């Protein structure tokens, strides 16, 4: 919708401004998680917001559940550093959008520095003048101790190493239909 050339110049400027507001939402999320600012995290999600991992290991279906998750989860971590990279945004209409955020994070848990590469699959809704997350769905490329990742992490299968859980399958790229088709074609 926002790239539609039949839109007026005013509509195109509106969508450019909204795109920037959504990018600020994603940045605010990263900083709030790293700063342990639970009040801001709460304000970034809609009341009916959802937050989940693609493997089903974590799933919250309301702002209240998301806040409880972060209150518990962040209390077990040391310093963290989340940084979004590329961000693709598409608009359904003036108050609803979808996004894919490619990101990395560095996390300290149980005295070990973990490194993770992930994609956030987002849905956004504008409420009054503020964009909020309706849904954040995480797909992991890897999650492992940084020293293991640096040694040969991307060459491994099952690149998730959540503390205390052993080796787990990753969501990306192995679960993508295009990856699966390409692997079948290479056999």
C-alpha positions as a Markdown table, in Angstrom:
| # | Residue | x | y | z |
|---|---|---|---|---|
| 1 | Unk | 0.0 | 0.0 | 0.0 |
| 2 | Unk | 2.7 | 2.5 | 0.9 |
| 3 | Unk | 4.6 | 2.0 | -2.3 |
| 4 | Unk | 1.5 | 2.4 | -4.5 |
| 5 | Unk | 2.2 | 5.2 | -7.0 |
| 6 | Unk | -1.6 | 6.0 | -7.2 |
| 7 | Unk | -1.4 | 7.5 | -3.7 |
| 8 | Unk | -1.3 | 11.3 | -3.4 |
| 9 | Unk | 1.9 | 12.9 | -2.3 |
| 10 | Unk | 0.3 | 13.6 | 1.1 |
| 11 | Unk | -0.5 | 9.9 | 1.5 |
| 12 | Unk | 3.0 | 8.9 | 0.5 |
| 13 | Unk | 4.5 | 11.3 | 3.0 |
| 14 | Unk | 2.1 | 10.0 | 5.7 |
| 15 | Unk | 3.3 | 6.4 | 5.1 |
| 16 | Unk | 7.0 | 7.5 | 5.2 |
| 17 | Unk | 6.3 | 9.2 | 8.5 |
| 18 | Unk | 4.5 | 6.1 | 9.8 |
| 19 | Unk | 7.4 | 3.9 | 8.7 |
| 20 | Unk | 9.8 | 5.9 | 10.7 |
| 21 | Unk | 7.5 | 5.8 | 13.8 |
| 22 | Unk | 7.4 | 2.0 | 13.5 |
| 23 | Unk | 11.2 | 1.9 | 13.2 |
| 24 | Unk | 11.4 | 3.9 | 16.4 |
| 25 | Unk | 9.0 | 1.4 | 18.1 |
| 26 | Unk | 11.5 | -1.4 | 17.3 |
| 27 | Unk | 14.4 | 0.7 | 18.6 |
| 28 | Unk | 12.5 | 1.6 | 21.8 |
| 29 | Unk | 11.8 | -2.1 | 22.4 |
| 30 | Unk | 15.5 | -3.0 | 22.1 |
| 31 | Unk | 16.5 | -0.3 | 24.5 |
| 32 | Unk | 13.7 | -1.0 | 27.0 |
| 33 | Unk | 14.7 | -4.7 | 27.1 |
| 34 | Unk | 18.4 | -3.8 | 27.6 |
| 35 | Unk | 17.5 | -1.1 | 30.2 |
| 36 | Unk | 15.0 | -3.4 | 32.0 |
| 37 | Unk | 12.4 | -0.8 | 31.5 |
| 38 | Unk | 9.3 | -2.9 | 32.0 |
| 39 | Unk | 6.9 | 0.1 | 32.0 |
| 40 | Unk | 8.1 | 1.0 | 28.5 |
| 41 | Unk | 7.9 | -2.6 | 27.3 |
| 42 | Unk | 4.3 | -2.7 | 28.5 |
| 43 | Unk | 3.4 | 0.5 | 26.6 |
| 44 | Unk | 4.9 | -0.9 | 23.4 |
| 45 | Unk | 2.4 | -3.7 | 23.1 |
| 46 | Unk | -1.4 | -3.5 | 22.5 |
| 47 | Unk | -3.6 | -4.8 | 25.3 |
| 48 | Unk | -4.2 | -7.9 | 23.3 |
| 49 | Unk | -0.6 | -8.1 | 22.2 |
| 50 | Unk | 1.1 | -11.5 | 21.7 |
| 51 | Unk | 4.8 | -12.5 | 22.0 |
| 52 | Unk | 6.0 | -16.0 | 21.1 |
| 53 | Unk | 8.9 | -18.1 | 20.0 |
| 54 | Unk | 8.4 | -20.0 | 16.7 |
| 55 | Unk | 9.2 | -23.3 | 18.5 |
| 56 | Unk | 6.4 | -22.8 | 21.0 |
| 57 | Unk | 8.8 | -22.6 | 24.0 |
| 58 | Unk | 7.4 | -19.3 | 25.0 |
| 59 | Unk | 4.0 | -17.8 | 24.1 |
| 60 | Unk | 2.2 | -14.9 | 25.7 |
| 61 | Unk | -1.2 | -13.7 | 24.6 |
| 62 | Unk | -1.8 | -10.4 | 26.4 |
| 63 | Unk | 0.1 | -7.3 | 27.5 |
| 64 | Unk | -0.2 | -8.6 | 31.1 |
| 65 | Unk | 1.3 | -12.0 | 30.2 |
| 66 | Unk | 4.1 | -10.2 | 28.3 |
| 67 | Unk | 5.0 | -8.0 | 31.2 |
| 68 | Unk | 5.0 | -11.1 | 33.6 |
| 69 | Unk | 7.3 | -12.9 | 31.1 |
| 70 | Unk | 9.8 | -10.0 | 31.0 |
| 71 | Unk | 9.6 | -9.4 | 34.8 |
| 72 | Unk | 10.7 | -13.1 | 35.2 |
| 73 | Unk | 13.0 | -13.5 | 32.3 |
| 74 | Unk | 15.0 | -10.3 | 32.6 |
| 75 | Unk | 15.6 | -11.0 | 36.3 |
| 76 | Unk | 17.7 | -14.1 | 35.4 |
| 77 | Unk | 19.9 | -12.3 | 32.9 |
| 78 | Unk | 23.0 | -10.1 | 33.3 |
| 79 | Unk | 23.6 | -7.4 | 30.7 |
| 80 | Unk | 22.0 | -7.7 | 27.3 |
| 81 | Unk | 22.4 | -5.8 | 24.0 |
| 82 | Unk | 19.7 | -6.1 | 21.4 |
| 83 | Unk | 20.3 | -4.4 | 18.0 |
| 84 | Unk | 17.9 | -4.5 | 15.0 |
| 85 | Unk | 19.4 | -4.4 | 11.5 |
| 86 | Unk | 17.3 | -4.5 | 8.4 |
| 87 | Unk | 13.6 | -3.8 | 8.8 |
| 88 | Unk | 11.0 | -4.4 | 6.1 |
| 89 | Unk | 7.6 | -2.8 | 6.7 |
| 90 | Unk | 4.4 | -3.2 | 4.7 |
| 91 | Unk | 1.1 | -1.4 | 5.4 |
| 92 | Unk | -2.4 | -3.0 | 5.3 |
| 93 | Unk | -4.0 | 0.4 | 5.8 |
| 94 | Unk | -3.3 | 3.6 | 7.7 |
| 95 | Unk | -3.4 | 1.9 | 11.2 |
| 96 | Unk | -2.2 | -1.7 | 10.5 |
| 97 | Unk | 1.2 | -2.9 | 9.3 |
| 98 | Unk | 3.5 | -5.9 | 9.3 |
| 99 | Unk | 7.2 | -6.1 | 9.6 |
| 100 | Unk | 10.2 | -8.4 | 9.5 |
| 101 | Unk | 13.2 | -7.3 | 11.6 |
| 102 | Unk | 16.5 | -9.0 | 11.2 |
| 103 | Unk | 18.5 | -8.7 | 14.5 |
| 104 | Unk | 21.2 | -9.9 | 16.8 |
| 105 | Unk | 21.5 | -9.9 | 20.5 |
| 106 | Unk | 24.2 | -10.5 | 23.1 |
| 107 | Unk | 23.0 | -11.9 | 26.4 |
| 108 | Unk | 24.6 | -12.7 | 29.7 |
| 109 | Unk | 23.1 | -15.7 | 31.5 |
| 110 | Unk | 24.6 | -17.9 | 34.2 |
| 111 | Unk | 28.0 | -16.2 | 33.8 |
| 112 | Unk | 28.1 | -17.0 | 30.0 |
| 113 | Unk | 27.8 | -14.6 | 27.1 |
| 114 | Unk | 25.3 | -15.9 | 24.5 |
| 115 | Unk | 25.0 | -14.6 | 21.0 |
| 116 | Unk | 21.8 | -14.9 | 19.0 |
| 117 | Unk | 20.7 | -14.1 | 15.4 |
| 118 | Unk | 17.0 | -13.9 | 14.9 |
| 119 | Unk | 14.1 | -12.5 | 12.9 |
| 120 | Unk | 11.1 | -10.8 | 14.5 |
| 121 | Unk | 7.9 | -11.3 | 12.5 |
| 122 | Unk | 5.8 | -8.4 | 13.7 |
| 123 | Unk | 2.3 | -7.0 | 13.3 |
| 124 | Unk | 1.7 | -3.4 | 14.3 |
| 125 | Unk | -1.4 | -1.3 | 15.1 |
| 126 | Unk | -1.6 | 2.4 | 15.5 |
| 127 | Unk | -3.7 | 3.3 | 18.6 |
| 128 | Unk | -4.4 | 7.1 | 18.8 |
| 129 | Unk | -1.0 | 8.5 | 17.7 |
| 130 | Unk | 1.2 | 5.6 | 18.9 |
| 131 | Unk | 2.2 | 2.5 | 17.0 |
| 132 | Unk | 2.3 | -0.7 | 19.1 |
| 133 | Unk | 3.2 | -4.3 | 18.7 |
| 134 | Unk | 0.1 | -6.5 | 18.1 |
| 135 | Unk | 2.5 | -9.5 | 17.8 |
| 136 | Unk | 6.2 | -10.3 | 18.0 |
| 137 | Unk | 7.0 | -13.8 | 16.8 |
| 138 | Unk | 10.7 | -14.8 | 17.1 |
| 139 | Unk | 12.5 | -17.1 | 14.7 |
| 140 | Unk | 16.0 | -18.1 | 15.7 |
| 141 | Unk | 18.9 | -18.6 | 13.3 |
| 142 | Unk | 21.2 | -19.4 | 16.3 |
| 143 | Unk | 21.4 | -19.0 | 20.0 |
| 144 | Unk | 24.6 | -20.3 | 21.7 |
| 145 | Unk | 27.5 | -19.3 | 23.8 |
| 146 | Unk | 29.5 | -16.7 | 21.9 |
| 147 | Unk | 32.8 | -18.7 | 22.0 |
| 148 | Unk | 31.0 | -21.7 | 20.5 |
| 149 | Unk | 29.4 | -19.5 | 17.8 |
| 150 | Unk | 32.8 | -18.0 | 16.9 |
| 151 | Unk | 34.4 | -21.4 | 16.6 |
| 152 | Unk | 32.0 | -23.1 | 14.2 |
| 153 | Unk | 28.5 | -22.2 | 15.3 |
| 154 | Unk | 26.9 | -21.5 | 11.9 |
| 155 | Unk | 28.3 | -24.8 | 10.5 |
| 156 | Unk | 26.3 | -26.8 | 13.1 |
| 157 | Unk | 22.8 | -28.2 | 12.9 |
| 158 | Unk | 20.6 | -27.6 | 15.9 |
| 159 | Unk | 22.1 | -24.1 | 16.6 |
| 160 | Unk | 20.0 | -23.3 | 19.7 |
| 161 | Unk | 21.6 | -23.7 | 23.1 |
| 162 | Unk | 19.2 | -22.2 | 25.6 |
| 163 | Unk | 20.7 | -22.4 | 29.0 |
| 164 | Unk | 20.1 | -25.9 | 30.5 |
| 165 | Unk | 18.3 | -27.2 | 27.4 |
| 166 | Unk | 20.9 | -28.8 | 25.2 |
| 167 | Unk | 21.0 | -28.6 | 21.4 |
| 168 | Unk | 17.7 | -27.6 | 19.8 |
| 169 | Unk | 16.7 | -27.2 | 16.2 |
| 170 | Unk | 16.7 | -23.7 | 14.8 |
| 171 | Unk | 13.8 | -22.0 | 13.0 |
| 172 | Unk | 15.9 | -20.4 | 10.2 |
| 173 | Unk | 16.7 | -21.2 | 7.6 |
| 174 | Unk | 16.0 | -24.9 | 8.0 |
| 175 | Unk | 12.2 | -24.5 | 8.6 |
| 176 | Unk | 11.7 | -22.2 | 5.6 |
| 177 | Unk | 9.8 | -23.8 | 2.7 |
| 178 | Unk | 12.4 | -22.4 | 0.2 |
| 179 | Unk | 15.3 | -23.9 | 2.2 |
| 180 | Unk | 13.5 | -27.3 | 2.4 |
| 181 | Unk | 12.8 | -27.2 | -1.4 |
| 182 | Unk | 16.5 | -26.3 | -2.1 |
| 183 | Unk | 17.7 | -29.2 | 0.1 |
| 184 | Unk | 15.5 | -31.6 | -1.8 |
| 185 | Unk | 16.8 | -30.3 | -5.1 |
| 186 | Unk | 20.4 | -30.9 | -4.0 |
| 187 | Unk | 19.9 | -34.6 | -3.2 |
